[in-house]
């Protein structure tokens, strides 16, 4: 996010001044969406902020889903050690 999101966010200028696809990509990352939301709220009374709110909400949902997924219990592998009865029944060489 820091190495790609900040330069492509267009926060210091506008995303339209970035070359080609980079302005569009920057608006899909949190720094770009946040700066666009701030710009829309400060200068245009919130008009045009829907896209930014949707992008930030999607990133929030993705982060919450990752946090919940990381808390799921992991499957314990079956032990590879044979039980005492099986070890006694097998002849040793």
MARDREN-337838 format. One line per field, with one value per residue (C-alpha): residue number from 0; chain; x, y, z. Coordinates in steps of 0.05 Angstrom, whole numbers, padded with zeros to 5 digits. Layout:
REM MARDREN-337838
num <- NUM | ...
cadena <- A | ...
x <- X | ...
y <- Y | ...
z <- Z | ...
***
This chain:
REM MARDREN-337838
num <- 0 | 1 | 2 | 3 | 4 | 5 | 6 | 7 | 8 | 9 | 10 | 11 | 12 | 13 | 14 | 15 | 16 | 17 | 18 | 19 | 20 | 21 | 22 | 23 | 24 | 25 | 26 | 27 | 28 | 29 | 30 | 31 | 32 | 33 | 34 | 35 | 36 | 37 | 38 | 39 | 40 | 41 | 42 | 43 | 44 | 45 | 46 | 47 | 48 | 49 | 50 | 51 | 52 | 53 | 54 | 55 | 56 | 57 | 58 | 59 | 60 | 61 | 62 | 63 | 64 | 65 | 66 | 67 | 68 | 69 | 70 | 71 | 72 | 73 | 74 | 75 | 76 | 77 | 78 | 79 | 80 | 81 | 82 | 83 | 84 | 85 | 86 | 87 | 88 | 89 | 90 | 91 | 92
cadena <- A | A | A | A | A | A | A | A | A | A | A | A | A | A | A | A | A | A | A | A | A | A | A | A | A | A | A | A | A | A | A | A | A | A | A | A | A | A | A | A | A | A | A | A | A | A | A | A | A | A | A | A | A | A | A | A | A | A | A | A | A | A | A | A | A | A | A | A | A | A | A | A | A | A | A | A | A | A | A | A | A | A | A | A | A | A | A | A | A | A | A | A | A
x <- 00000 | 00055 | 00100 | 00044 | -00017 | 00013 | 00045 | -00016 | -00067 | -00064 | -00070 | -00022 | -00053 | -00112 | -00117 | -00131 | -00060 | -00028 | -00008 | -00055 | -00083 | -00046 | -00099 | -00153 | -00113 | -00096 | -00169 | -00182 | -00130 | -00145 | -00099 | -00130 | -00201 | -00188 | -00159 | -00216 | -00266 | -00232 | -00231 | -00304 | -00326 | -00284 | -00296 | -00360 | -00403 | -00397 | -00420 | -00383 | -00361 | -00401 | -00345 | -00294 | -00340 | -00353 | -00279 | -00262 | -00320 | -00296 | -00225 | -00255 | -00295 | -00234 | -00193 | -00248 | -00254 | -00179 | -00180 | -00238 | -00205 | -00140 | -00178 | -00208 | -00184 | -00132 | -00137 | -00089 | -00049 | -00055 | 00004 | 00052 | 00075 | 00045 | 00009 | 00043 | 00001 | 00020 | 00094 | 00095 | 00060 | 00110 | 00175 | 00238 | 00294
y <- 00000 | 00048 | 00036 | 00032 | 00064 | 00131 | 00151 | 00127 | 00160 | 00228 | 00260 | 00317 | 00331 | 00296 | 00225 | 00253 | 00282 | 00214 | 00177 | 00127 | 00070 | 00091 | 00142 | 00090 | 00039 | 00090 | 00104 | 00031 | 00030 | 00058 | 00120 | 00142 | 00129 | 00165 | 00226 | 00228 | 00223 | 00279 | 00322 | 00308 | 00324 | 00386 | 00421 | 00391 | 00377 | 00301 | 00299 | 00244 | 00209 | 00145 | 00109 | 00125 | 00101 | 00036 | 00024 | 00037 | -00007 | -00063 | -00058 | -00058 | -00120 | -00155 | -00139 | -00164 | -00228 | -00240 | -00228 | -00277 | -00328 | -00324 | -00341 | -00405 | -00468 | -00506 | -00580 | -00620 | -00671 | -00743 | -00767 | -00810 | -00848 | -00918 | -00937 | -00981 | -01041 | -01036 | -01025 | -01087 | -01131 | -01115 | -01154 | -01113 | -01128
z <- 00000 | 00017 | -00044 | -00095 | -00064 | -00044 | -00110 | -00150 | -00103 | -00137 | -00068 | -00083 | -00151 | -00183 | -00210 | -00279 | -00281 | -00272 | -00335 | -00366 | -00323 | -00260 | -00239 | -00244 | -00205 | -00152 | -00139 | -00125 | -00069 | 00001 | -00003 | -00069 | -00046 | 00019 | -00014 | -00064 | -00007 | 00030 | -00033 | -00048 | 00023 | 00032 | -00035 | -00063 | -00001 | -00011 | -00083 | -00120 | -00057 | -00070 | -00107 | -00053 | 00002 | -00036 | -00047 | 00026 | 00049 | 00004 | 00033 | 00103 | 00088 | 00058 | 00120 | 00167 | 00126 | 00131 | 00206 | 00215 | 00170 | 00209 | 00273 | 00246 | 00281 | 00242 | 00229 | 00272 | 00233 | 00255 | 00294 | 00254 | 00316 | 00321 | 00384 | 00437 | 00417 | 00344 | 00360 | 00405 | 00353 | 00298 | 00298 | 00303 | 00254
***
